[in-house]
Amino acid sequence: MDFGFTEEQQYVKDVARKFADERLFPHAGEFDKNAKLDRGVIKEMAELGLMGVKVPEKYGGTGLDELAYVISLEELARGCASHALVAAVHGSLFTFPLLEYGTEEQRTKYIPAVCSGDKMAAYSLSEAGSGSDAVSLRLLATEDGDSYVLNGTKLWVTHGADADYIILFATVNPELRTKGIVAFVIETDRPGFAVGKNEDKMGYKASPTSEIIFTDYRVPKENQIGEVGKGFNIAMETLNHGRISIGAQAVGMAQRALEIAAKYSCERKQFGKEISTFQGLQFMMADMEAKIHTARLAVYQAAWLKSKGKAAIKEAAIAKMMASEMGTEVAHSAIQILGGYGYTHEYNVERIYRDVRLCEIFEGTNQILRIVIARELLKEYTDN
Ligand SMILES: Cc1cc2nc3c(=O)[nH]c(=O)nc-3n(C[C@H](O)[C@H](O)[C@H](O)COP(=O)(O)OP(=O)(O)OC[C@H]3O[C@@H](n4cnc5c(N)ncnc54)[C@H](O)[C@@H]3O)c2cc1C
């Protein structure tokens, strides 16, 4: 077992860290306040190769491994969660299903423009009546010659309002359950696509989350990914993959919260000495450090397993669950260490607290992940 980084992994870590420190973190409060992504910043991230870290070079990516990818996301989220999420949606939710299940035409048509930051991408599974129970989705795909006609509404689409391309899950017949689910890559500039309500959220405010509406939207069969009935598997495998990237973001946010708290504690004086000298706060910071350390190991190990071609379903779920809950706890403690200033916008820890809380909810709530972990764990006993 080797816990060291390769030269390439260290390089990507350094590049992402510098970018986060110089181009993201100084403006993260402003991005949050204005609730807007900066397309120029996204383009800069792309130019540094951070928009497709593990996408093969022949599709415009950087061609590194899964671990390099999660390290880059951790560092970006240490700067700004909303912009890190762009790299995660592009790197996991959009490119993964195309690379794994798409046709060569689809890959060459859609992936390079996303890696270059010229196009925005999204992944749309959730609906009003189908969140954790994803099989119950109802967006209807009706076959018509060499196309499908889509009708229905999707909810909670990250980048839904900005996306040029979307990985979309629909059903040819809701009664068929998983057997009816089909995946597409769709283009949003075609007739029949509309953006509905934009959500006003607690955190990840710069990252737009929207409802999207399909009315007699015609998608050519050449945009279908895999067969009818394979869509649910594609959706779940993509999420299994994406979960590690959510864990990585939570680790990055927690790391920043601890850094802010530690620095503040060494500067702030009460009772004639730095508050960092109070054992009560030292124990809090020791716990924060230990929790970040262990969550990071879980994230890296899950990524390492993925890079070895393992499914790592249980490990990915553990990584996301542990890291997201750790992130909330660490950000909570950071606010406490800063006292009154922790509760203001000035020091960023309240923003991190609001941002990191989402990691417990999206790409499978932590309750659903506990179901996944228990199922995988009990397989060993029930399969015999
Ligand atoms: C900011 C944001 C961005 C998002 N981005 C995307 C996106 O880009 N694409 C996309 O497709 N979706 C996206 N989502 C949707 C997200 O994945 C869902 O919100 C999530 O899967 C939970 O679904 P739900 O909100 O319908 O909650 P529900 O499924 O209604 O769950 C409500 C509560 O019940 C619990 N629960 C449900 N079933 C069980 C069970 N069997 N056992 C125990 N507890 C259970 C849940 O854990 C939760 O606590 C996003 C959500 C948010 C908030």
The ligand as an SDF file (V2000), in Angstrom:
LIG
                    3D

 53 58  0  0  0  0  0  0  0  0999 V2000
  -28.9030   21.8730   -4.4450 C   0  0  0  0  0  0  0  0  0  0  0  0
  -29.3280   20.5780   -5.0470 C   0  0  0  0  0  0  0  0  0  0  0  0
  -28.7900   20.1740   -6.2520 C   0  0  0  0  0  0  0  0  0  0  0  0
  -29.2190   18.9920   -6.8460 C   0  0  0  0  0  0  0  0  0  0  0  0
  -28.7280   18.6460   -8.0760 N   0  0  0  0  0  0  0  0  0  0  0  0
  -29.2600   17.5840   -8.7240 C   0  0  0  0  0  0  0  0  0  0  0  0
  -28.8930   17.2920  -10.0750 C   0  0  0  0  0  0  0  0  0  0  0  0
  -28.0390   17.9730  -10.6770 O   0  0  0  0  0  0  0  0  0  0  0  0
  -29.5110   16.2650  -10.7110 N   0  0  0  0  0  0  0  0  0  0  0  0
  -30.4500   15.4980  -10.0930 C   0  0  0  0  0  0  0  0  0  0  0  0
  -30.9610   14.5760  -10.7190 O   0  0  0  0  0  0  0  0  0  0  0  0
  -30.8140   15.7300   -8.8060 N   0  0  0  0  0  0  0  0  0  0  0  0
  -30.2440   16.7500   -8.1130 C   0  0  0  0  0  0  0  0  0  0  0  0
  -30.6190   17.0260   -6.8200 N   0  0  0  0  0  0  0  0  0  0  0  0
  -31.6500   16.2020   -6.2060 C   0  0  0  0  0  0  0  0  0  0  0  0
  -31.1300   15.3570   -5.0630 C   0  0  0  0  0  0  0  0  0  0  0  0
  -30.3710   14.3070   -5.5570 O   0  0  0  0  0  0  0  0  0  0  0  0
  -32.3450   14.9180   -4.2290 C   0  0  0  0  0  0  0  0  0  0  0  0
  -32.7740   16.0610   -3.5150 O   0  0  0  0  0  0  0  0  0  0  0  0
  -32.0410   13.7760   -3.3090 C   0  0  0  0  0  0  0  0  0  0  0  0
  -31.8050   12.6090   -4.0360 O   0  0  0  0  0  0  0  0  0  0  0  0
  -33.1850   13.5160   -2.3390 C   0  0  0  0  0  0  0  0  0  0  0  0
  -34.4230   13.4780   -2.9900 O   0  0  0  0  0  0  0  0  0  0  0  0
  -35.6340   14.3530   -2.4330 P   0  0  0  0  0  0  0  0  0  0  0  0
  -35.1640   15.7440   -2.2650 O   0  0  0  0  0  0  0  0  0  0  0  0
  -36.7990   14.1130   -3.2930 O   0  0  0  0  0  0  0  0  0  0  0  0
  -35.9050   13.8020   -0.9700 O   0  0  0  0  0  0  0  0  0  0  0  0
  -36.8090   12.5170   -0.6060 P   0  0  0  0  0  0  0  0  0  0  0  0
  -36.4160   11.3520   -1.4340 O   0  0  0  0  0  0  0  0  0  0  0  0
  -38.2350   12.9390   -0.6090 O   0  0  0  0  0  0  0  0  0  0  0  0
  -36.3220   12.2560    0.8860 O   0  0  0  0  0  0  0  0  0  0  0  0
  -36.8290   13.0040    2.0030 C   0  0  0  0  0  0  0  0  0  0  0  0
  -36.2190   12.3750    3.2570 C   0  0  0  0  0  0  0  0  0  0  0  0
  -36.6410   10.9960    3.3630 O   0  0  0  0  0  0  0  0  0  0  0  0
  -35.5080   10.1630    3.4750 C   0  0  0  0  0  0  0  0  0  0  0  0
  -35.7810    8.8920    2.8150 N   0  0  0  0  0  0  0  0  0  0  0  0
  -36.2940    8.6790    1.5770 C   0  0  0  0  0  0  0  0  0  0  0  0
  -36.3990    7.3630    1.3460 N   0  0  0  0  0  0  0  0  0  0  0  0
  -35.9320    6.7280    2.4490 C   0  0  0  0  0  0  0  0  0  0  0  0
  -35.7760    5.3530    2.8370 C   0  0  0  0  0  0  0  0  0  0  0  0
  -36.1020    4.3500    2.0130 N   0  0  0  0  0  0  0  0  0  0  0  0
  -35.2700    5.0720    4.0650 N   0  0  0  0  0  0  0  0  0  0  0  0
  -34.9070    6.0760    4.9120 C   0  0  0  0  0  0  0  0  0  0  0  0
  -35.0380    7.3890    4.6050 N   0  0  0  0  0  0  0  0  0  0  0  0
  -35.5300    7.7020    3.3940 C   0  0  0  0  0  0  0  0  0  0  0  0
  -34.3840   10.9310    2.7880 C   0  0  0  0  0  0  0  0  0  0  0  0
  -33.1080   10.4920    3.2060 O   0  0  0  0  0  0  0  0  0  0  0  0
  -34.6840   12.3460    3.2330 C   0  0  0  0  0  0  0  0  0  0  0  0
  -34.1850   12.5340    4.5300 O   0  0  0  0  0  0  0  0  0  0  0  0
  -30.1800   18.1810   -6.1890 C   0  0  0  0  0  0  0  0  0  0  0  0
  -30.6890   18.5670   -4.9440 C   0  0  0  0  0  0  0  0  0  0  0  0
  -30.2780   19.7530   -4.3770 C   0  0  0  0  0  0  0  0  0  0  0  0
  -30.8730   20.1730   -3.0480 C   0  0  0  0  0  0  0  0  0  0  0  0
  1  2  1  0
  2  3  1  0
  2 52  2  0
  3  4  2  0
  4  5  1  0
  4 50  1  0
  5  6  2  0
  6  7  1  0
  6 13  1  0
  7  8  2  0
  7  9  1  0
  9 10  1  0
 10 11  2  0
 10 12  1  0
 12 13  2  0
 13 14  1  0
 14 15  1  0
 14 50  1  0
 15 16  1  0
 16 17  1  0
 16 18  1  0
 18 19  1  0
 18 20  1  0
 20 21  1  0
 20 22  1  0
 22 23  1  0
 23 24  1  0
 24 25  2  0
 24 26  1  0
 24 27  1  0
 27 28  1  0
 28 29  2  0
 28 30  1  0
 28 31  1  0
 31 32  1  0
 32 33  1  0
 33 34  1  0
 33 48  1  0
 34 35  1  0
 35 36  1  0
 35 46  1  0
 36 37  1  0
 36 45  1  0
 37 38  2  0
 38 39  1  0
 39 40  1  0
 39 45  2  0
 40 41  1  0
 40 42  2  0
 42 43  1  0
 43 44  2  0
 44 45  1  0
 46 47  1  0
 46 48  1  0
 48 49  1  0
 50 51  2  0
 51 52  1  0
 52 53  1  0
M  END
$$$$
